[in-house]
Amino acid sequence: MKTWPVQDAKARFSEFLQACIVDGPQMVSKSGAEVAVLVPVEEWRRLQAVARPSLKQLLLSDVGRSESLIPPRRVTRRRNVAAFTHFDVRFLNPFETTRD
């Protein structure tokens, strides 16, 4: 598998694509680190088929299937109750006259 710097892959994309079709997967690096792979579509479909179990395999498996159906609960933020305990009684009824 040949490694292409991202600048070369962009500049010579047709050659990059042809190398993928003829030679197989091509690695792309950015700043010296491997970041992506260009894979021929036949190999991609084969990998997808292997990675995803069939319906029959899912139904016959011993693995629990309900865990993925329940969405995770959100973390709720609680109000600061102490901030609402100190208030002026005059603000409860704005129509009441003050007795000062």
Backbone as a chain_set.jsonl record, in Angstrom:
{"seq": "MKTWPVQDAKARFSEFLQACIVDGPQMVSKSGAEVAVLVPVEEWRRLQAVARPSLKQLLLSDVGRSESLIPPRRVTRRRNVAAFTHFDVRFLNPFETTRD", "coords": {"N": [[0.85, -1.165, 0.0], [0.732, 2.065, -1.015], [1.795, 5.197, 0.285], [0.526, 8.416, 0.175], [1.289, 11.828, 0.359], [-0.996, 14.349, 1.416], [-1.0, 16.666, -0.174], [0.126, 15.789, -2.604], [-1.761, 13.861, -3.325], [-3.992, 15.465, -3.773], [-3.072, 17.129, -5.836], [-2.461, 15.315, -7.865], [-4.801, 13.781, -8.405], [-6.161, 12.113, -10.301], [-4.18, 10.233, -10.977], [-3.758, 9.163, -8.465], [-6.284, 8.019, -7.955], [-6.361, 6.124, -10.05], [-4.206, 4.487, -9.289], [-5.302, 3.402, -7.016], [-7.399, 1.873, -8.092], [-6.01, 0.027, -9.693], [-3.804, -0.984, -8.096], [-4.838, -1.346, -5.558], [-5.799, -0.467, -2.151], [-4.933, 2.88, -1.12], [-2.939, 4.849, 0.932], [-3.319, 7.938, 2.69], [-1.468, 10.636, 3.883], [-1.046, 13.197, 6.345], [0.904, 15.764, 7.357], [2.816, 13.849, 7.963], [1.445, 11.912, 9.392], [-0.685, 9.086, 9.155], [-3.864, 9.437, 7.797], [-6.095, 8.773, 6.217], [-7.65, 6.394, 3.935], [-7.887, 5.412, 0.606], [-10.046, 3.293, -0.939], [-10.822, 0.678, -3.239], [-14.105, 0.328, -4.647], [-15.236, -2.26, -4.754], [-13.854, -3.672, -2.784], [-14.575, -2.16, -0.565], [-17.36, -2.646, -0.412], [-17.271, -5.397, 0.109], [-16.004, -5.404, 2.612], [-17.933, -4.026, 4.087], [-20.09, -5.816, 3.969], [-19.074, -7.959, 5.417], [-18.69, -6.834, 7.916], [-21.25, -6.214, 8.813], [-23.785, -7.952, 10.37], [-26.121, -10.433, 9.187], [-29.754, -10.436, 9.067], [-30.741, -12.894, 9.88], [-28.54, -13.882, 11.346], [-28.532, -12.004, 13.419], [-31.019, -12.512, 14.687], [-30.68, -15.121, 15.577], [-28.588, -14.963, 17.329], [-27.002, -14.944, 20.595], [-26.578, -12.59, 21.788], [-27.742, -9.726, 23.486], [-30.324, -7.758, 22.135], [-31.735, -5.515, 22.705], [-30.392, -3.434, 23.919], [-29.34, -1.559, 22.18], [-31.566, -0.275, 21.282], [-32.64, 1.448, 23.124], [-32.412, 4.798, 23.739], [-29.693, 6.754, 25.067], [-29.954, 8.387, 28.242], [-30.349, 11.887, 28.773], [-28.182, 14.176, 30.464], [-29.445, 15.989, 33.043], [-29.719, 19.403, 33.917], [-29.763, 20.886, 37.037], [-31.714, 23.32, 38.769], [-30.561, 26.047, 40.76], [-31.783, 26.102, 43.789], [-31.485, 27.661, 46.032], [-31.101, 30.23, 45.101], [-33.621, 31.129, 44.534], [-35.004, 31.324, 46.904], [-34.793, 33.597, 48.471], [-36.631, 36.275, 48.337], [-38.525, 39.251, 47.768], [-41.533, 39.833, 49.4], [-43.339, 41.676, 48.447], [-43.322, 41.519, 45.729], [-44.912, 39.43, 45.077], [-47.665, 39.998, 44.806], [-48.547, 42.286, 42.653], [-50.596, 44.16, 42.741], [-51.233, 44.781, 45.27], [-51.194, 47.203, 47.79], [-48.531, 49.02, 49.259], [-47.495, 49.054, 52.671], [-45.937, 51.058, 53.963]], "CA": [[0.0, 0.0, 0.0], [1.535, 3.272, -1.141], [1.349, 6.342, 1.074], [0.557, 9.68, -0.559], [1.02, 13.056, 1.12], [-2.276, 14.923, 0.992], [-0.779, 17.631, -1.25], [0.299, 15.027, -3.843], [-3.036, 13.222, -3.661], [-4.858, 16.505, -4.34], [-2.512, 17.636, -7.099], [-2.461, 14.26, -8.878], [-5.914, 12.927, -7.989], [-6.429, 11.088, -11.305], [-3.171, 9.198, -10.814], [-4.066, 8.588, -7.16], [-7.459, 7.17, -8.151], [-5.966, 5.004, -10.911], [-3.38, 3.599, -8.473], [-6.231, 2.699, -6.135], [-8.131, 0.883, -8.888], [-5.082, -0.993, -10.193], [-2.942, -1.563, -7.067], [-5.537, -1.56, -4.286], [-5.91, 0.685, -1.241], [-3.87, 3.884, -1.091], [-2.938, 5.591, 2.186], [-3.102, 9.384, 2.609], [-0.866, 11.142, 5.122], [-1.058, 14.647, 6.529], [1.972, 16.102, 8.304], [3.52, 12.625, 8.32], [0.567, 10.952, 10.076], [-1.677, 8.464, 8.282], [-5.172, 9.963, 8.168], [-7.201, 8.243, 5.42], [-7.332, 5.358, 2.963], [-8.774, 5.327, -0.553], [-10.243, 1.865, -1.158], [-11.712, 0.388, -4.368], [-15.487, 0.125, -4.218], [-15.515, -3.682, -4.537], [-13.327, -4.037, -1.473], [-15.407, -1.468, 0.421], [-18.615, -3.401, -0.284], [-16.946, -6.663, 0.761], [-15.762, -5.114, 4.026], [-19.209, -3.671, 4.695], [-20.895, -7.029, 4.107], [-18.487, -8.777, 6.481], [-18.832, -6.133, 9.189], [-22.65, -6.112, 9.203], [-24.4, -9.271, 10.417], [-27.4, -10.561, 8.5], [-30.91, -10.481, 9.951], [-30.783, -14.241, 10.444], [-27.508, -13.96, 12.378], [-28.966, -11.202, 14.564], [-32.114, -13.174, 15.384], [-30.211, -16.355, 16.196], [-27.461, -14.731, 18.241], [-27.285, -14.879, 22.032], [-26.305, -11.232, 22.227], [-28.945, -8.936, 23.707], [-30.566, -6.835, 21.032], [-32.522, -4.363, 23.139], [-29.566, -2.357, 24.441], [-29.125, -0.52, 21.184], [-32.836, 0.359, 20.96], [-32.959, 2.446, 24.133], [-31.46, 5.909, 23.633], [-29.123, 7.135, 26.365], [-30.614, 9.525, 28.887], [-29.574, 13.126, 28.814], [-27.845, 14.67, 31.792], [-30.253, 17.184, 33.282], [-29.131, 20.43, 34.768], [-30.692, 21.249, 38.105], [-31.707, 24.729, 39.139], [-30.065, 26.397, 42.08], [-32.978, 26.463, 44.547], [-31.139, 28.716, 46.985], [-31.205, 31.531, 44.441], [-35.027, 31.518, 44.454], [-35.634, 31.323, 48.221], [-34.759, 34.937, 49.045], [-37.293, 37.239, 47.475], [-39.325, 40.239, 48.477], [-42.939, 39.438, 49.374], [-44.103, 42.675, 47.702], [-43.358, 41.167, 44.315], [-45.855, 38.344, 44.85], [-48.916, 40.565, 44.335], [-48.229, 43.662, 42.255], [-51.75, 45.061, 42.938], [-51.351, 45.063, 46.684], [-50.547, 48.468, 48.137], [-47.493, 48.868, 50.282], [-47.875, 49.609, 53.974], [-44.763, 51.709, 54.552]], "C": [[0.898, 1.23, 0.0], [0.933, 4.384, -0.286], [1.566, 7.616, 0.28], [0.402, 10.831, 0.43], [-0.243, 13.713, 0.561], [-2.103, 15.923, -0.151], [-0.621, 16.908, -2.591], [-1.002, 14.374, -4.282], [-3.999, 14.234, -4.278], [-4.372, 16.935, -5.721], [-2.599, 16.598, -8.215], [-3.581, 13.26, -8.588], [-6.222, 11.822, -8.993], [-5.449, 9.925, -11.183], [-3.392, 8.433, -9.5], [-5.235, 7.606, -7.262], [-7.117, 5.942, -8.994], [-5.108, 4.002, -10.137], [-4.253, 2.791, -7.512], [-6.946, 1.579, -6.881], [-7.221, -0.272, -9.284], [-4.367, -1.727, -9.06], [-3.644, -1.857, -5.745], [-5.515, -0.315, -3.421], [-4.679, 1.579, -1.241], [-4.035, 4.709, 0.188], [-2.673, 7.071, 1.914], [-2.542, 9.84, 3.949], [-0.924, 12.664, 5.13], [-0.082, 14.959, 7.655], [2.666, 14.847, 8.827], [2.677, 11.569, 9.013], [-0.455, 10.396, 9.093], [-3.069, 8.876, 8.734], [-6.332, 9.352, 7.401], [-6.698, 7.175, 4.467], [-8.36, 5.438, 1.842], [-8.827, 3.852, -0.94], [-11.123, 1.665, -2.384], [-13.102, -0.008, -3.874], [-15.811, -1.35, -3.985], [-15.042, -4.122, -3.158], [-14.137, -3.388, -0.359], [-16.708, -2.235, 0.651], [-18.377, -4.738, 0.411], [-16.729, -6.453, 2.257], [-17.053, -4.756, 4.757], [-20.078, -4.897, 4.93], [-20.383, -7.902, 5.248], [-18.747, -8.138, 7.845], [-20.265, -6.119, 9.695], [-23.276, -7.505, 9.217], [-25.746, -9.279, 9.684], [-28.534, -10.597, 9.53], [-31.006, -11.846, 10.631], [-29.758, -14.38, 11.561], [-27.897, -13.168, 13.615], [-30.042, -11.916, 15.368], [-31.664, -14.437, 16.115], [-29.101, -16.153, 17.216], [-27.93, -14.664, 19.69], [-27.1, -13.479, 22.584], [-27.625, -10.48, 22.388], [-29.114, -7.898, 22.618], [-31.277, -5.572, 21.486], [-31.666, -3.199, 23.622], [-29.407, -1.221, 23.447], [-30.418, 0.225, 20.837], [-33.199, 1.471, 21.928], [-31.948, 3.58, 24.044], [-30.913, 6.271, 25.01], [-29.853, 8.348, 26.938], [-29.705, 10.742, 28.881], [-29.279, 13.49, 30.26], [-28.619, 15.956, 31.992], [-29.502, 18.147, 34.179], [-30.169, 20.817, 35.811], [-30.561, 22.734, 38.429], [-31.131, 24.905, 40.539], [-31.242, 26.925, 42.888], [-32.677, 27.599, 45.508], [-31.277, 30.101, 46.359], [-32.642, 32.018, 44.406], [-35.706, 31.577, 45.828], [-35.657, 32.703, 48.86], [-35.386, 35.921, 48.069], [-38.161, 38.153, 48.33], [-40.788, 39.871, 48.31], [-43.758, 40.428, 48.561], [-44.237, 42.307, 46.234], [-44.336, 40.027, 44.023], [-47.172, 38.869, 44.289], [-48.657, 42.018, 43.948], [-49.363, 44.645, 42.484], [-51.95, 45.443, 44.392], [-50.592, 46.352, 46.988], [-49.536, 48.228, 49.238], [-47.937, 49.563, 51.552], [-46.701, 50.289, 54.654], [-45.1, 52.972, 55.247]], "O": [[1.719, 1.414, 0.898], [-0.287, 4.492, -0.154], [2.66, 7.865, -0.227], [-0.515, 10.819, 1.252], [-0.513, 13.632, -0.637], [-2.975, 16.019, -1.014], [-1.166, 17.353, -3.602], [-1.313, 14.336, -5.473], [-4.74, 13.9, -5.202], [-5.162, 17.085, -6.653], [-2.789, 16.952, -9.379], [-3.35, 12.052, -8.533], [-6.517, 10.698, -8.587], [-5.846, 8.764, -11.275], [-3.232, 7.214, -9.444], [-5.179, 6.501, -6.722], [-7.548, 4.835, -8.673], [-5.266, 2.793, -10.31], [-3.966, 1.627, -7.235], [-7.084, 0.47, -6.365], [-7.629, -1.431, -9.216], [-4.322, -2.957, -9.055], [-3.087, -2.554, -4.897], [-5.24, 0.779, -3.914], [-3.545, 1.112, -1.346], [-5.122, 5.202, 0.487], [-1.901, 7.417, 1.02], [-3.06, 9.486, 5.009], [-0.862, 13.321, 4.091], [-0.234, 14.468, 8.774], [3.058, 14.788, 9.993], [3.138, 10.444, 9.207], [-1.024, 11.138, 8.293], [-3.428, 8.698, 9.897], [-7.464, 9.401, 7.882], [-5.498, 7.054, 4.216], [-9.561, 5.521, 2.097], [-7.802, 3.237, -1.232], [-12.087, 2.409, -2.564], [-13.246, -0.608, -2.809], [-16.596, -1.66, -3.089], [-15.74, -4.851, -2.452], [-14.361, -4.005, 0.683], [-17.108, -2.445, 1.796], [-19.201, -5.167, 1.219], [-17.215, -7.236, 3.074], [-17.244, -5.138, 5.912], [-20.728, -5.011, 5.969], [-21.173, -8.516, 5.964], [-18.998, -8.845, 8.821], [-20.481, -6.021, 10.903], [-23.299, -8.176, 8.185], [-26.416, -8.251, 9.582], [-28.29, -10.769, 10.724], [-31.316, -11.935, 11.819], [-30.068, -14.935, 12.616], [-27.63, -13.599, 14.738], [-29.989, -11.929, 16.598], [-32.216, -14.778, 17.161], [-28.719, -17.101, 17.901], [-29.091, -14.369, 19.973], [-27.438, -13.219, 23.739], [-28.514, -10.579, 21.542], [-28.153, -7.235, 22.225], [-31.405, -4.634, 20.699], [-32.166, -2.079, 23.727], [-29.346, -0.054, 23.832], [-30.369, 1.254, 20.163], [-33.989, 2.352, 21.587], [-30.754, 3.36, 24.25], [-31.608, 6.106, 26.013], [-30.31, 9.22, 26.199], [-28.482, 10.642, 28.971], [-30.04, 13.149, 31.166], [-28.479, 16.903, 31.218], [-28.755, 17.75, 35.073], [-31.332, 21.047, 35.479], [-29.48, 23.319, 38.374], [-31.214, 24.012, 41.381], [-31.658, 28.069, 42.701], [-33.551, 28.426, 45.77], [-31.554, 31.062, 47.077], [-32.87, 33.219, 44.259], [-36.901, 31.863, 45.892], [-36.492, 32.948, 49.731], [-34.755, 36.345, 47.101], [-38.478, 37.84, 49.478], [-41.239, 39.623, 47.191], [-44.798, 40.046, 48.025], [-45.175, 42.745, 45.568], [-44.567, 39.691, 42.862], [-47.743, 38.254, 43.388], [-48.559, 42.884, 44.817], [-49.137, 45.854, 42.43], [-52.745, 46.328, 44.706], [-49.482, 46.56, 46.498], [-49.693, 47.318, 50.052], [-48.673, 50.549, 51.506], [-46.504, 50.09, 55.853], [-44.215, 53.632, 55.792]]}, "num_chains": 1, "name": "protein.A"}
